[in-house]
Amino acid sequence: MSEEVKIAGSRRHALRSDAIGQSFLLNVSLPPGYKVDGASYPVVYVSDGTQAFLAINAVVPLMQLTGELKQFITVGITYDVENARDMMTLRTRDLTHCVGDMDGGSQGTPGWMKKLPPSEPGGAQKFLAFINEHVKPFIQNTYNASAIDQCYAGYSLGGLFGLYTLFNQPDSFNRYIIGSPSIWWGKRDILSHERQYAEAHKDLNATVYMCSGRLEEKEEKPDAYCMVSNMTNLANTLEDRHYQSLDLQHQVFDDETHLSGHPLALTRGLRKVFSR
């Protein structure tokens, strides 16, 4: 006889978006000693909310229990599908802000992504609206969750979505963890959003942590995706803007690849943004 293993202190909810035409699952993890009354808890909203949710819950509850990390509620946003390829297709739809170069080219789509079933990239605006207008109110009505202390954590295309949010609706969150962002998507179109934001605003009120893995890009022969240099160049650009209210930290992890850097980006990012 076997039983499904459940993460202690976690719960799952189903929530549908009619605008997207998609049913989502919310994996919710409560901190040790969670109280239903008293001061509300900060909330960390995580895209790729299956893998990232598991990575966070592998170590974060113990870090919270020992006082190494602030207590917060974790909400992993994922899909009610069993096929991993379907999940990859859906995340491509929801985490990208434009169609991108689906035919390849110098900044084209990676070969593995081209092999996925047909999808309609460019759904970031609808996905962000779903989070702000449906997910957040549901969490705040169900749990003792803060409506003002909210963090977004995303990796790869999730990092790209974080940048899209930061440059278009930065007040959606006050803390951002942007791991190995896919800045290459759509011939680096996200950089035009950064420029447009800078032209229209004098300040950017957010605590932001950005990172990538050193092994994601060969210094002697950079590939088309430039995961390290794209991230560091954008971070330098943001620092050069001299936004008074922007608290930005960025780093490159030695000996980490795109995949191995994911859990490290989450745990290091949480420590950094909640230390401010």
N, C-alpha and C positions, 0 to 999 in steps of 0.2 A: 504494500500500500504506500502511496506517495501523496503528499499534500503540497499545495502551492505555498511557497515561502513568501511571507509578507514582511515589509519593512516596519519595524516597531515605530509607533507614533505617526504612521502615514495613513492617508485616506485617499479615495479616488472618487471623482465626480465626473459626470458627463454633461457637456454643454454644447449646444448646437448654434452655429452661425448661419442664419438664412442668407445673409449677404454673400457669404463665401460658398454656401451650399455644402457645408462640411460639419460633421460631428467631431468634437474634440474631447479628449480626456484631460482632466486636471489631476495630476498627482500632487498631493499636498502633504508636506512634512511639518510637524509641529515641534518646536524646540523642547528640550528637557524642562520639566516643571511648568509647562504651558498653563496659563490661567485664563479663564474665560472672561474675567473682569479685571479692572485695574488698567494700568498703562497699556496701550495698544502696541503690538509688535511690528517692527519693520517687515516688509515683504520682499522677497527676492523672486522675481518672475523669470523663469528659465525656458528658453526655446530648446528644441530637441529634448523635450521633457521626459524622455525615457532614459537614454544613456546619461545625459547630464544630471538628471535627478538621482540616478543610482550612484554616480561618481560623487556627488555632493554628500549623499547620505552615508557613504562609506566612512567618512572621517569627520564631517562637520558636527554631528550631534555630540561626539566626544570632545571636540574642541570647544563647543558651547558649554558642555557640562563642567569642563575644567576651567572655564573663564578665559580661554585663549581667544575666543571669538564671541562677538555679540550675539544675543539670542534674536532670531528672526524666523519667520514662516517662509518655507520654500514652496513655490508653486511651479511644477513642471508642466508645460503645455505640450501635449502630444496628440497622436491620432489613434482612433479606434480601428486599427488595422493590424493584421498579423504578418503580412508580407513586408519584409524590409525594403524591397524595391519600391513598393507603393509608398512607404513612408518617405523614402528619399525623393520621390517625385513630388509628393505633397509639400515637403519642406522647401523644395526648389520654387514651387509656386508661391508660397507664403512669405519667404524670407528675402526674395529679390524684389527690387523696386522698378525694374525695367526688363524688357525681353532679353536683352543681352545678345551677344554674337553667337547664335546657335549653330552657325556654319563653320565656326573655327576662326582661324586668323591669328595674328600675333598676340592678341589678348582674348582668344576664343574660349569656348567651353572645353573643359577637360574631356578626354576620350571616354572615361568611365561614366561621365554625366550624360554624354550623347547616347549611351546605350540604355538609358532609362526609358520607361514607357512615355508616350507623349504627354506633355504638361503645358500649362500656360503660365510661364514666369511673369513676374511683375505684380504680384498680389500684395506687396508689403503694406500699401495704404489700407486695404481692407483688413489685413491681419492686425495692424496696429489699432484700427478702430474697434475691432473685436476685443482686443485686450483692454483698451481703455473704457469701452462702453458696456462690456458684458462680463469679462473675466474679473476685472477689479471690483465692480459692484457686488458680484456674487461672492467673492472672497471676503469682502468687507462685511457683508450681511451674514455670512456663515461663521466667520472666525473673528477673534479680537485682533483685527488687522488694521494697520495704519493706512490712512488715505493720503498721507503726505510723505512718509518715509518709504520710498519704493525704489527698488533696484532692478535693473534689467541685466541679465547675463546671457551672452550668446557667443557661439564659436563658429568659425568658418563662414558659411552663409549667414549663420546667426549673428556673427560679428558684423557682417555687412548690414543686416537689419538694424543692429544697434546704431550704426553710423547713420543710416537713413533716419531713424527716430531722432537722434541727436541733432541733426541738421534741419529737420522739418518740424518736429514737435518735441523739442528738448524738455519741456515741462512734464512730459509723460512720466519721467523718472528723475530722481535727483542723484542717483548713483548708476553708473554704467560699467559693466565688465565686458570688454570687447576683445575676445580672443581670436588671434589669427584671422582677421577679417579678410573676406574675399573681395578686396578692393579692385581686383582685375575685372570683375564682372561688368559686362556691358562696356568694354573698353574704358574702364575706370570712370564710369559716369558718375559715381558717388562723389568724386572730387568736384564736379560742377555744383553739386548741392552744397558742399562746403563753401565754395566761393560765393554762391548766391546768399548763403546765410551771412557770411562775413560782410558782404556789401550792404545788407539790410539791418545788421545788428552791431552794436558796440560791445556787447557782453554775452557770455554764455555761462549760465549758472548751473554747473554740474560737477560732480566728482567722477572722474573718468580714469579707468585703468585699461591700458592696451598692452598686448603682448603678442609674440610669435616665437617659433622655435628656430634656432640657428640652422638646423638641418633641413629646413623647408626650402632653402634657397642656397645654391652653390655660389659662393662669392666669386670664384674664378670664371663661372659660366652660368649667369642667372638665366632662369627659364622664363617663359612668358608670363608667369603668375606673380613673380617677385613678391612673395608673401612677407619677407622680412623688410626689404627696402621700401615697399609700398607703405607698410605700417609705420616704419620709422620716419619716412618722409612726411607722412600726414601728421604724425605727432609733432614733428619739428615745425610744420606749418601752423598748427594750432598754437604752439608755444609762441611763435612769432606774431600771432594776432594780439597777444598781450591782453586777453580777456581777464578782467579783474576777478571775476567770480568762478573762473574755471580752475579746478584743482585736477591737474593731469599728471599721471604717472605712466611711464611705459618702459618695457624692458624686453630683451631677447633672451630666451632660455638656451644655454649651451646644451649640446647633445640631445636635443629634443626634436622629433619629427612633427609633422602636422597631426598625426594621430596620438602620439604619446604626450604631446603638449596639452591635450584637452583637459584632463583632470587637474593638471598643474595650474593651468590658466584659471580654472574655477576656484580652487582653494586659495591660490595666491591672490587672485583678484578679490575674493571675499575678505581676506585679511586686510588688503590695502584699502579698499573703499570704506570698510567699516572702522578703520582706524582714524578716519578723518572726521 
